Structure formats: structure tokens, C-alpha cells
Amino acid sequence: MSSYDVIIVVTVVAVFLVCYLEYELFIHYANKMPLLASIVLLIIVVQAKDYSMEMTKQVDKLEARKPIVIYNVDNAGAAMVGKITNKQVIDRHYTVTVDGYGNFLVTKEQYEAVKVGDKIPDFLRVRK
């Protein structure tokens, strides 16, 4: 059960408890109502703080990741000239960089087949 679920359950229970006490036992427990309300609110605040900390950790983890944008480029019939200037593996994605054209996502076999300084291979010139 997540912290958010616990907050909801505690809140619902607290509301029912307060309503019950106000309706049935207000005369007998009138002097204890502020104490009970304070305890219920304290429980809710503690649970909300835990949930907030959990969400902050998840946001930090997501912000630390570098987004990868993959474009589907149609190079069919284009006269591409140039050389491979860089090879990188980014988050298990194999890329090669061609000066003037940018990064291309390639398979592992294609990545291993090219070397920095090679001419643009045919598999980058053909539409897939």
C-alpha cells in the first residue's frame, strides 16, 4: 500500500470518527474533541510528509535522466557526403555521428561495423 493510499484511508477514518463522535458522544466527550482532532491532524500531516518525500525522490530521479529524442529521417535519394565523426552508446542505444547530419540510431552490428573516419555507410543513406 502506497503512502497516498494510507493518507486517504486515514483521512476517511478520521472524518467518520469525528462525525460519529460529534453526533453520538459530543456531550460526553466535548472536552476531548480538540485533543482527538489534533491527533488525527498530526497523523495526516505525518503521512502527507512521507508521501511528499517519496514524490520528491521520484521527481529527482526522473530529472536526473537525460532524455533521448529519436527522429525518423527519410534519407532516400539524398546525396549524403561526409564521414563518421563519433560513436556513442547512450543508455544502451548505439549512435553514430556524421558531421553536418547529426546523430543516427543504429543497431549493435552496424555500430561495430563502422569506425570513426569512415565514409557514410549505405545503411544510413537508405530508407528503412
N, C-alpha and C positions, 0 to 999 in steps of 0.2 A: 504494500500500500504506500503510495507516494505521500509526501508531506502535504501536498494540496488536498488529497483525499482526507487526510487526518484533519486538516483545518475545516473542511466542510462538515465532517461528522461532528467535531467538537462544537462548531457553531450551531448546528441544528440541535444537538443535545442541550446546549446551553439555552437556546431560545425556548425549547419545550420546558426545560426545568424552571426557568424564570417565569414563564407563563403559568405553569402549574402552581408554583409557589405563590404567585400573585393572586391567582384565582381561589385556590383552596386554603392556603395557610397564611395568608397575609396578616391576619390578626395575631396569630400565634408567633410568627417569625418576623414581624415588622422591623424589629431592631437588628436582625441579622441579614437583611436583604442587601445592604451596601457591602458587607463583607463577602457574601456569596457572589454578587455581581463583580466585585474586584477580583476574586479568584478566577472566575470564568474569563474575564477580560485578560488577565495575566496569562492564562493558558492559551488563549487565542493569539496574543502578541508573541509568545514564545514560538508557537507553531509557525506563524507568519514569518518570523525572523529566520527560522530554519529553511523554509521554502524560498525565501528571498536569497539566502546564501547559496542554496543549491542552484537557483536560476542564474545567479551571478557567475558561478563556476562554469556553467554550460555556455553562457554568453562569451566568457573569456576564452574558452576552448574553441568556440566557433570563430571568434575574431582572430585567433592565432593562426588559423588555417589560411593558406594562400589560395584564392580561387583560381581555377583553371578554366579558361574560355577556349572552347574548341569550335572552330569555324569549318564549315563545309565549303570548300573552294572549288570552283569549276575552272580547271586549267586546260580543258580540251581545246586543242588547236592553238594554244598560245605559244609564242616563241620565247621560252624561258631560257635565259643565259645567266650563268653565274656559277659559283662554287659553294660547297658546304663550308660554312664558317664556324659552326659549333654543333656539338651533340650534347644532349642533356637527358637525364632521367628525372622526371618530376612526378612525385607520388606514383611511382610505377608506370608512368606514361613515357614512352620513348619519343623524343622530339629531335628533329634536326633543324638547323637554322641555315637559311640561304640568304646571303646578303642581298638586300633590296626587295625580298619577297616575304621575309618573316619566318616564323616557326611552323613546322609541319609535324603533325602527329603521324608516327609510323609504327609498324609492327616491330617486334624484337628482332626478327630475322632481317628486316630492312635496315634497322638501326645498326646491327652488327656488320652488314654488308658494305656500308658506306664509311668513308674516312674523311676527316677534316681535310679540305683542299681538293676533294674530288669534284668533278663537274656534276651538275644537277642530274640525278638518275632519272630514267624513263618513268619509274613508278610515281614520281612527283608531277610529271607532265601529263599523265593520262587521267581522265575522269574515272572515278570508281563507281 
